[in-house]
Amino acid sequence: MKKIVYISAIILLLSSCSKEADKKTELTQNNTTETVMQFDVNNFKWTRQPKDYIIADDTIKITTAPKTDLWQRTYYHFQNDNAPVLQMETDDKFFSFVVKTNFEESKHRFDQCGIVVYLDSENWIKGSIEYENEEFQHLGSVVTNNGYSDWATTEIPASIKTMWYRLSRRNDDFRIECSADGVTFQQMRICHLQAATDTIRFGIYACSPEDSSFTAEFTDMEITDCKWLPHDGQQPD
């Protein structure tokens, strides 16, 4: 697949929140102000660049290779750390990242694409939908701390082929949300990533753990002020 890059359009769509990244203030529909990161495409980098991908004016497409995955040890001691990951870097401790995923071509067990915070092979978070069969698939997330993964899921219809995700950071804690329309988000998970003490990397990924391949599409990316508000409930003892 030919690699296509339109730099001017990507600068408007994607990039990283680098340490020197400027910020701008925009007026929202509710007449409130919101801080939006300025993008720099030069800091948007691959971890394990895939063979086939497209970066175009408003879309990123990743075509997965068979037997690619992110998983570490837990339950059956299997380890696989070869999924392509495209990430931005930031030392901002409070922000939210939104992306829309389209996975119409997913068709084989465990085909998946979504959001990721990948620090190294033993410390990362991912949120995605994993295809199971013609009836259902798994909407869920994996948190890997110190080389051990968990997997929290719920079954959803296999007919769903698009999903928005919102990843929010508050220091070394994270919240993953999902949305069917990109407007109303529902919480999937709150978690702690032990290694996320300072600068982190976050972005998108796609993989096919078994003998399969499909093309995942990512659009509508944005980085904003943290949408995960401070806790206002029960106070600690």
N, C-alpha and C positions, 0 to 999 in steps of 0.2 A: 504494500500500500504506500503510495507516494506521501511523503511528509510535506505538509504545506504550512507555512508560517506567515501570517500577515501581522507584522510587528505592530503597526500603528493601532490596529483594532485590539490586539491582545493587551496593549498597555492600558486601554480603557477598561478591559474586562478582568484581567488577572494580574497578579504579581504577589510579592511578599511584603510583609510588614517588617522591613529591616530596622535595625537599631536607629538609623538616622531618618526613618520614614516620616515625612510631614503628614499633618492631618488637616482636614478641612471640615467646616461646619455647614450643614445643609438644613433647610427648613423642611420638616415633614408635613404630611397632610393634616396633622393635628396642631399645626403651628408651634411645634416644639422643635428644638434643635437636636441634631444628631451628628456625632463625629464619625467620619468615614475615612478609612486609611487611603493614602495615596499609594498607587501601585508602581512597582518597578519590576518589569518582566525579567530583567537580568538576574534577579535573585530567586526565580521560580525554577526549581531544579529537580531532576529525576534521582530517585534511588532505584537502581535496576531499571534502566530505560528499556521499554518494550521494543520489539522489532517493528511492530506496526502501530502507528498512531497518527493522528491528525490534530494540529492546532490551527484553527481557522478563526474567522472574524468574531464569532460569538459562541463557539463550540469547541470542546475537546473530546476526541474519541480515542479510546484505547481498545485495541483488539487483543484479547487475552491469549496466552499460550497455554497448552495443556499442562496439567500437573503443577500449576503455580498456586501458592497459598501463603497465608500468614497464620501460623498456629505453633504453640509451644507446649509440649509435654503432657499437660493434664489429661487424665482419664486413661488414655491408651499410649502415652509416652511418645506419640508421633511428633516429629518436628519438621516444619517446612517454613522457610523464610526466603522466598524467591518471588513474591508478587511485586509488580511494578508499582511504584509510589511516586506521585508528583506533588511536591510540597513547597510551602513558603516558610520562611523563618521569622520569628519575632521574639522579642523579650517583653512584649506587652502582657501584663498579668491579667488584664480584664478586656475581653473582646468576644464577639460572636462571628462565626463564619457560616454562610449559607450556600448551599449548592443544590441544584436539581439534577437528578439522575434519571436516565432513560435506559432500560434494559430489555427492550422488546425482543432482542435476539437470544436472551438467556433461555436455555432449553435442557440443560443437563444438570444433574444433581450437584449442588454447591456452587454453580455459577453465581458470581456476586460482584457488586460494585458499590462504592459508597465513600464515606468520609474516613479520614485516618489521622491519628497523631502518632507518627512513627519516630521514636527517638533512637532506638537501636534494636537489634534482633530480639532482645529480652524485655523491652519496655515500650509498650505501644497500646493504642486504643483503635478499634475500628467499629463502624456502624454501617449496616447494609441490609439488603434483602438477599437471601440465599435460596436459589431455586431448589425445589425438592422433587415435584412431579407435576402432572397436569392438573391436579386438584388444589394443591396448596404449596406455599413456600414459607420460609422463616424470616420474619422481620426481627432483627436483633442486633446485639453488640458483643464484642469481645474486649476484655481488659486483660492485659498481660503485664504483670509486675514481677520483676526478678526471674523471668524465664518460665512462668507458669500462667497459662491462659484459662479464662473461664468462658462461658457462652450462655447468655441470657436471651431467650427468644419467645416469640409468640407466633402462632400460625395465622397467615392471612391468605386470601384467595390467590391462586396462581394467575388469575386474569389481571392483577395489578402489575403494570409495567412502567410506571413512573413513580418517583418519590423525591420529595425535598427533605433535606437534613439540615439541622442547625446545631453546630458545635459551639458551646460557650465555655470560656475559661475564667475561673476565679482562682488566681494563684496556682496551686498544684491540684486543684479539683476541677472536674469537668462535668458538663451536662450535655447529653445527646437528646435531640428532639427530632420528630418527623412530622411531615405534613403532606396531605394529599393535594393541596392547592397552593402551597407557598405562602398562605396567609395565616391560617390557624395551625399552630404547632402543638403537638402533644409530647409530653415527656416520655422518653424511653428509658433513661438511666441517668443517675448521678454516680460519679465514681472518683476515685483518687488514683493519681499516677505518681508513684513515689519518686521517679527520676525527673519529674517536671518541675524542678526547683528554680529554673532561670529561663534561659533561651530554649524555645521548643521549635519543632517543625510540625506543620499540619497541612492537610490538603485532601487529595483524592487517591483512590486506588481501584483496581479491578483485577480479578483473577478467576481461574478455572481449576479447582483442585484435582479434578479427575480428567479423563481423556476427552476434553472438550475445548471449544473456543467460541467466543462471541464478542461482539463489539458493544462496548458501553459508551454512553454519551453523557457529557456533563455540561450544563449550561447554568445561566442565572446566578453566577457566583458573586458574592459581596461580603465585605468585612465591615462591621459596624461596632458601635459601642456595645458593651456586654448587655445582652437581653436577659440574662439570668440575674435577677435582682437579689440584693442581700437578704439573708434570712431574717424574718420579722416575727417568728413564732417563739417557741419555748427557748429560753436562754440556757446556756450550760450551767451546771452547778458550780 
